[in-house]
Amino acid sequence: MTTAIEKRNVNDRSSEKHLYQDNGTPATRLQNFIQELADDVRSGNTQISQASMAHTDAIFALDAIIEYMKNRAVRSMTSEKNRQLRRLHSKALFLQTLEKDGGVYNSAQAAQILGKTKTTVRNWKDAGQLLTLEIDGEFYYPVFQFTEADSISDKGVLKGVPELLKNLKGFSDRMQYSFFMEERNTVLNGLSPAGRIFTIAEILKNKPDQELMAELHRLARVYGTQDAA
């Protein structure tokens, strides 16, 4: 029968098998980590609170390590983080472009401009009669598509926009916006001088004739393809 002392001796020998025998290697690793942490604190990347400085060395060291590891997680550049940062950068550039192009209206402002209710604006949006941008879960309406000029207005909306949007249904809201606002120098029948720089929005505001309007519809049909100009 195995005694309690014998069991303890067996457990002690078993524990010894899991101990790293070279004490110098873990000590060196610990020194390297502490040096790295100290350098990071010295450089100001890892901030130490006054409360931590009031603790014992052991607690202070634990606080410093936790803060250091937290900062490393923030500074790390994983593929997912890179993707998210690129998305944020792209969003910032797009918002800057919107501002340069004249801005946007929110739903309430669009309803006021059109003299309609917000429900009507939503219905027009759902029917594809208004160019709509979704930003952070809210819907916004680029200013260029609204006009009070009777000769180019259809119920307050720039003539041609709803019809062209029908050909752009398969594209994202940003791609649809680019169709109307990006600068081109495509040669179009009915546009002079040939090869001049223009935007679709600009042409619509200048009351295009039937020939030129047909060209805009052609551009919308081939938009996003190799044949697009």
C-alpha positions as a LaTeX table, in Angstrom:
\begin{tabular}{lrrr}
\hline
Residue & $x$ (\AA) & $y$ (\AA) & $z$ (\AA) \\
\hline
Met1 & 0.00 & 0.00 & 0.00 \\
Thr2 & 1.37 & 3.42 & $-1.02$ \\
Thr3 & 1.76 & 5.83 & 1.86 \\
Ala4 & 1.00 & 9.56 & 1.74 \\
Ile5 & 4.73 & 10.34 & 1.92 \\
Glu6 & 5.45 & 8.10 & $-1.06$ \\
Lys7 & 2.64 & 9.76 & $-3.04$ \\
Arg8 & 4.09 & 13.19 & $-2.27$ \\
Asn9 & 7.55 & 12.12 & $-3.38$ \\
Val10 & 6.15 & 10.79 & $-6.66$ \\
Asn11 & 4.28 & 14.09 & $-7.26$ \\
Asp12 & 7.43 & 16.09 & $-6.49$ \\
Arg13 & 9.47 & 14.07 & $-9.00$ \\
Ser14 & 6.67 & 14.47 & $-11.60$ \\
Ser15 & 6.63 & 18.25 & $-11.12$ \\
Glu16 & 10.41 & 18.42 & $-11.54$ \\
Lys17 & 10.07 & 16.88 & $-15.01$ \\
His18 & 8.08 & 19.96 & $-16.15$ \\
Leu19 & 10.63 & 22.50 & $-14.89$ \\
Tyr20 & 12.98 & 24.13 & $-17.41$ \\
Gln21 & 16.43 & 22.99 & $-16.39$ \\
Asp22 & 18.47 & 25.90 & $-17.83$ \\
Asn23 & 17.73 & 28.77 & $-15.46$ \\
Gly24 & 19.84 & 31.21 & $-17.49$ \\
Thr25 & 17.59 & 31.15 & $-20.57$ \\
Pro26 & 14.31 & 32.21 & $-18.88$ \\
Ala27 & 16.26 & 34.82 & $-16.88$ \\
Thr28 & 17.63 & 36.26 & $-20.14$ \\
Arg29 & 14.18 & 36.31 & $-21.72$ \\
Leu30 & 12.81 & 38.13 & $-18.70$ \\
Gln31 & 15.64 & 40.66 & $-18.83$ \\
Asn32 & 15.03 & 41.27 & $-22.53$ \\
Phe33 & 11.33 & 41.83 & $-21.98$ \\
Ile34 & 11.91 & 44.18 & $-19.04$ \\
Gln35 & 14.46 & 46.13 & $-21.11$ \\
Glu36 & 11.97 & 46.39 & $-23.98$ \\
Leu37 & 9.27 & 47.55 & $-21.58$ \\
Ala38 & 11.60 & 50.08 & $-19.93$ \\
Asp39 & 12.61 & 51.49 & $-23.32$ \\
Asp40 & 8.95 & 51.83 & $-24.28$ \\
Val41 & 8.15 & 53.64 & $-21.02$ \\
Arg42 & 11.21 & 55.88 & $-21.46$ \\
Ser43 & 10.14 & 56.82 & $-24.99$ \\
Gly44 & 6.71 & 57.83 & $-23.72$ \\
Asn45 & 4.75 & 55.22 & $-25.66$ \\
Thr46 & 3.61 & 53.45 & $-22.51$ \\
Gln47 & 2.25 & 55.91 & $-19.96$ \\
Ile48 & 2.50 & 55.13 & $-16.24$ \\
Ser49 & $-0.12$ & 56.57 & $-13.90$ \\
Gln50 & 0.66 & 58.25 & $-10.61$ \\
Ala51 & $-1.47$ & 55.65 & $-8.86$ \\
Ser52 & 0.77 & 52.86 & $-10.19$ \\
Met53 & 3.87 & 54.67 & $-8.93$ \\
Ala54 & 2.41 & 54.57 & $-5.40$ \\
His55 & 2.19 & 50.75 & $-5.39$ \\
Thr56 & 4.83 & 48.22 & $-4.49$ \\
Asp57 & 7.38 & 47.29 & $-7.15$ \\
Ala58 & 5.53 & 44.06 & $-7.93$ \\
Ile59 & 2.14 & 45.74 & $-8.45$ \\
Phe60 & 3.80 & 48.63 & $-10.32$ \\
Ala61 & 5.49 & 46.12 & $-12.65$ \\
Leu62 & 2.20 & 44.32 & $-13.32$ \\
Asp63 & 0.46 & 47.64 & $-14.11$ \\
Ala64 & 3.27 & 48.62 & $-16.48$ \\
Ile65 & 3.15 & 45.26 & $-18.27$ \\
Ile66 & $-0.63$ & 45.46 & $-18.72$ \\
Glu67 & $-0.40$ & 49.02 & $-20.07$ \\
Tyr68 & 2.44 & 48.02 & $-22.38$ \\
Met69 & 0.54 & 45.04 & $-23.77$ \\
Lys70 & $-2.56$ & 47.19 & $-24.27$ \\
Asn71 & $-0.53$ & 49.74 & $-26.26$ \\
Arg72 & 0.99 & 46.98 & $-28.36$ \\
Ala73 & $-2.49$ & 45.77 & $-29.23$ \\
Val74 & $-3.47$ & 49.32 & $-30.24$ \\
Arg75 & $-0.32$ & 49.83 & $-32.34$ \\
Ser76 & $-0.36$ & 46.41 & $-33.97$ \\
Met77 & $-1.26$ & 46.42 & $-37.68$ \\
Thr78 & $-3.12$ & 43.22 & $-38.43$ \\
Ser79 & $-4.61$ & 42.61 & $-41.87$ \\
Glu80 & $-8.09$ & 43.24 & $-40.47$ \\
Lys81 & $-6.97$ & 46.50 & $-38.87$ \\
Asn82 & $-5.28$ & 47.61 & $-42.08$ \\
Arg83 & $-8.48$ & 46.87 & $-43.97$ \\
Gln84 & $-10.55$ & 48.90 & $-41.52$ \\
Leu85 & $-8.11$ & 51.82 & $-41.60$ \\
Arg86 & $-8.18$ & 51.83 & $-45.40$ \\
Arg87 & $-11.97$ & 51.89 & $-45.23$ \\
Leu88 & $-11.87$ & 54.86 & $-42.85$ \\
His89 & $-9.40$ & 56.66 & $-45.11$ \\
Ser90 & $-11.59$ & 56.01 & $-48.14$ \\
Lys91 & $-14.63$ & 57.28 & $-46.26$ \\
Ala92 & $-12.79$ & 60.47 & $-45.25$ \\
Leu93 & $-11.74$ & 61.11 & $-48.86$ \\
Phe94 & $-15.29$ & 60.55 & $-50.09$ \\
Leu95 & $-16.74$ & 62.93 & $-47.50$ \\
Gln96 & $-14.18$ & 65.52 & $-48.57$ \\
Thr97 & $-15.26$ & 65.04 & $-52.19$ \\
Leu98 & $-18.91$ & 65.50 & $-51.22$ \\
Glu99 & $-18.07$ & 68.77 & $-49.50$ \\
Lys100 & $-16.12$ & 70.00 & $-52.55$ \\
Asp101 & $-18.99$ & 69.07 & $-54.88$ \\
Gly102 & $-21.56$ & 71.06 & $-52.93$ \\
Gly103 & $-22.51$ & 68.81 & $-50.04$ \\
Val104 & $-25.57$ & 66.73 & $-49.23$ \\
Tyr105 & $-28.97$ & 67.10 & $-47.58$ \\
Asn106 & $-30.32$ & 64.83 & $-44.89$ \\
Ser107 & $-33.86$ & 63.47 & $-45.29$ \\
Ala108 & $-35.53$ & 66.37 & $-43.47$ \\
Gln109 & $-33.62$ & 68.96 & $-45.51$ \\
Ala110 & $-34.38$ & 67.17 & $-48.79$ \\
Ala111 & $-38.08$ & 67.12 & $-47.90$ \\
Gln112 & $-37.99$ & 70.84 & $-47.15$ \\
Ile113 & $-36.18$ & 71.64 & $-50.42$ \\
Leu114 & $-38.71$ & 69.62 & $-52.42$ \\
Gly115 & $-41.71$ & 70.85 & $-50.45$ \\
Lys116 & $-42.63$ & 67.24 & $-49.71$ \\
Thr117 & $-42.87$ & 65.05 & $-46.63$ \\
Lys118 & $-40.06$ & 62.82 & $-45.43$ \\
Thr119 & $-42.27$ & 59.86 & $-46.37$ \\
Thr120 & $-42.41$ & 61.08 & $-49.97$ \\
Val121 & $-38.63$ & 61.50 & $-50.03$ \\
Arg122 & $-38.24$ & 57.96 & $-48.74$ \\
Asn123 & $-40.66$ & 56.66 & $-51.37$ \\
Trp124 & $-38.78$ & 58.46 & $-54.14$ \\
Lys125 & $-35.53$ & 57.04 & $-52.78$ \\
Asp126 & $-36.94$ & 53.51 & $-52.76$ \\
Ala127 & $-38.24$ & 53.97 & $-56.30$ \\
Gly128 & $-34.80$ & 55.03 & $-57.52$ \\
Gln129 & $-35.88$ & 58.58 & $-58.35$ \\
Leu130 & $-33.28$ & 60.20 & $-56.11$ \\
Leu131 & $-29.56$ & 59.58 & $-55.83$ \\
Thr132 & $-29.08$ & 58.49 & $-52.24$ \\
Leu133 & $-25.92$ & 57.91 & $-50.22$ \\
Glu134 & $-25.94$ & 55.79 & $-47.07$ \\
Ile135 & $-23.41$ & 57.12 & $-44.55$ \\
Asp136 & $-23.20$ & 55.58 & $-41.08$ \\
Gly137 & $-26.68$ & 54.14 & $-41.38$ \\
Glu138 & $-28.31$ & 57.43 & $-42.45$ \\
Phe139 & $-29.47$ & 58.47 & $-45.91$ \\
Tyr140 & $-28.18$ & 61.63 & $-47.55$ \\
Tyr141 & $-29.01$ & 63.29 & $-50.87$ \\
Pro142 & $-26.36$ & 65.06 & $-52.98$ \\
Val143 & $-27.25$ & 68.70 & $-53.50$ \\
Phe144 & $-26.53$ & 68.78 & $-57.24$ \\
Gln145 & $-29.72$ & 66.82 & $-58.09$ \\
Phe146 & $-32.06$ & 69.48 & $-56.71$ \\
Thr147 & $-32.99$ & 72.60 & $-58.66$ \\
Glu148 & $-35.64$ & 75.31 & $-58.71$ \\
Ala149 & $-35.05$ & 76.18 & $-62.38$ \\
Asp150 & $-38.29$ & 75.27 & $-64.15$ \\
Ser151 & $-36.58$ & 74.49 & $-67.46$ \\
Ile152 & $-34.47$ & 71.68 & $-65.97$ \\
Ser153 & $-36.62$ & 70.65 & $-63.00$ \\
Asp154 & $-39.12$ & 67.86 & $-62.59$ \\
Lys155 & $-40.85$ & 68.35 & $-59.23$ \\
Gly156 & $-37.65$ & 69.90 & $-57.87$ \\
Val157 & $-35.35$ & 67.14 & $-59.13$ \\
Leu158 & $-32.84$ & 67.74 & $-61.92$ \\
Lys159 & $-34.29$ & 66.31 & $-65.14$ \\
Gly160 & $-32.51$ & 63.20 & $-66.33$ \\
Val161 & $-31.32$ & 62.00 & $-62.93$ \\
Pro162 & $-34.12$ & 59.47 & $-62.28$ \\
Glu163 & $-33.90$ & 58.09 & $-65.82$ \\
Leu164 & $-30.13$ & 57.66 & $-65.68$ \\
Leu165 & $-30.35$ & 56.04 & $-62.25$ \\
Lys166 & $-32.42$ & 53.23 & $-63.79$ \\
Asn167 & $-29.32$ & 52.17 & $-65.73$ \\
Leu168 & $-27.16$ & 52.30 & $-62.59$ \\
Lys169 & $-29.20$ & 50.06 & $-60.29$ \\
Gly170 & $-26.49$ & 47.42 & $-60.02$ \\
Phe171 & $-23.88$ & 49.83 & $-58.72$ \\
Ser172 & $-23.12$ & 51.02 & $-55.21$ \\
Asp173 & $-24.27$ & 54.47 & $-54.14$ \\
Arg174 & $-20.71$ & 55.77 & $-54.41$ \\
Met175 & $-20.34$ & 54.45 & $-57.94$ \\
Gln176 & $-23.64$ & 56.07 & $-58.88$ \\
Tyr177 & $-22.42$ & 59.34 & $-57.42$ \\
Ser178 & $-19.17$ & 59.08 & $-59.37$ \\
Phe179 & $-21.10$ & 58.57 & $-62.59$ \\
Phe180 & $-22.70$ & 61.99 & $-62.21$ \\
Met181 & $-19.78$ & 63.89 & $-60.69$ \\
Glu182 & $-16.51$ & 62.52 & $-62.06$ \\
Glu183 & $-14.79$ & 64.66 & $-64.68$ \\
Arg184 & $-14.50$ & 63.21 & $-68.21$ \\
Asn185 & $-13.29$ & 64.32 & $-71.61$ \\
Thr186 & $-15.20$ & 61.76 & $-73.67$ \\
Val187 & $-16.22$ & 62.87 & $-77.14$ \\
Leu188 & $-20.03$ & 62.89 & $-77.23$ \\
Asn189 & $-22.40$ & 63.58 & $-80.09$ \\
Gly190 & $-23.99$ & 66.96 & $-79.45$ \\
Leu191 & $-21.30$ & 68.21 & $-77.05$ \\
Ser192 & $-18.91$ & 70.92 & $-78.12$ \\
Pro193 & $-16.12$ & 71.62 & $-78.20$ \\
Ala194 & $-15.27$ & 67.95 & $-78.69$ \\
Gly195 & $-13.07$ & 66.50 & $-75.97$ \\
Arg196 & $-13.71$ & 69.21 & $-73.38$ \\
Ile197 & $-13.85$ & 68.25 & $-69.69$ \\
Phe198 & $-17.35$ & 67.82 & $-68.28$ \\
Thr199 & $-19.44$ & 66.03 & $-65.66$ \\
Ile200 & $-22.82$ & 64.39 & $-66.27$ \\
Ala201 & $-24.37$ & 66.68 & $-63.66$ \\
Glu202 & $-23.04$ & 69.74 & $-65.47$ \\
Ile203 & $-24.53$ & 68.60 & $-68.79$ \\
Leu204 & $-27.92$ & 67.94 & $-67.19$ \\
Lys205 & $-27.93$ & 71.44 & $-65.72$ \\
Asn206 & $-27.36$ & 72.90 & $-69.17$ \\
Lys207 & $-30.54$ & 71.38 & $-70.62$ \\
Pro208 & $-29.09$ & 68.80 & $-73.05$ \\
Asp209 & $-30.89$ & 68.18 & $-76.31$ \\
Gln210 & $-32.23$ & 64.77 & $-77.33$ \\
Glu211 & $-29.02$ & 63.75 & $-79.11$ \\
Leu212 & $-26.81$ & 64.57 & $-76.14$ \\
Met213 & $-29.25$ & 62.97 & $-73.70$ \\
Ala214 & $-29.06$ & 59.75 & $-75.72$ \\
Glu215 & $-25.28$ & 59.86 & $-75.31$ \\
Leu216 & $-25.64$ & 60.16 & $-71.53$ \\
His217 & $-27.90$ & 57.12 & $-71.49$ \\
Arg218 & $-25.30$ & 55.25 & $-73.52$ \\
Leu219 & $-22.63$ & 56.14 & $-70.96$ \\
Ala220 & $-24.90$ & 54.91 & $-68.16$ \\
Arg221 & $-25.53$ & 51.60 & $-69.95$ \\
Val222 & $-21.82$ & 50.88 & $-70.41$ \\
Tyr223 & $-20.71$ & 52.34 & $-67.07$ \\
Gly224 & $-18.26$ & 50.08 & $-65.28$ \\
Thr225 & $-17.36$ & 48.12 & $-68.41$ \\
Gln226 & $-14.29$ & 48.26 & $-70.63$ \\
Asp227 & $-16.33$ & 50.27 & $-73.13$ \\
Ala228 & $-17.09$ & 52.98 & $-70.57$ \\
Ala229 & $-15.53$ & 56.31 & $-71.40$ \\
\hline
\end{tabular}
